[in-house]
């Protein structure tokens, strides 16, 4: 867990839940930027960022168990305080499920921020065949023996350095990378693939690709941040689903073109992800 105290005269408590393929270090730049609006707490989720997975205690790494874990964390950290929750991509999926399962905790939340978040399997912009292929492949590798083979072969640093930048999704990550940053980014990508539990990564990938969070409403104000060139999601479909779930919906467009900043982005490089309209709101308290 990372906690940054609030600057002088700032009382807002912000809980930041990061997304897939992440760690505390991965989002250090963004939380430094958000820290100007209040105290920031960023916890790892089980199986992410080096934290032990749910498999260690005999539980499945599914969204419901992630939501239960997050609810317990909020009860522990914010027992007598209100909190603003920012969830990024997969992290927002967990936040939404937690608010749906624990309506009493939702009363403690003054604002939810969706940073390129989503809520339904149809939000993905993948073709139907690619969608099915990702589910099939991830389902296989989410099992114990295939995950061991995958980690020791496909995730070997030599293999990742040779092949990762050529994969379908990674091509976008490396498209505009300056030559001087290429080695640092690749080193960090290798770290992330090994810091995150393989079975958790693959099982939650399957969950994301099959999810439907549009089953109950959440009575908390939502600010949703989208980006113009998000390679993962159809922004129009995402908004339709979020309006079904959240009774108070607001949309703000990020100045960042892609889905997320670089894995080595500092506060200055990550800042365009947060739109000015939302910054003004966060600064009010």
Secondary structure, DSSP 8 states (H G I E B T S, - for coil): -EEE---TT---EEEEE--SS--TGGGHHHHHHHGGGSEEEE---TTSTT---GGGGT----HHHHHHHHHHHHHHH-TTS-EEEEEETHHHHHHHHHHHH-HHHHTTEEEEEEES---BGGGB-S-HHHHHHHHHHHHHHTSHHHHHHHHHHTTSHHHHHHHGGGSTTHHHHHTT--HHHHHHHHHHHHHHHHHS-HHHHHHHHHHHHH-B-TTS-EEEEEEEEE-TT-SSB-HHHHHHHHHHHEEEEEEEE-S--SSS--TT--HHHHGGGS-HHHHHHHTT-
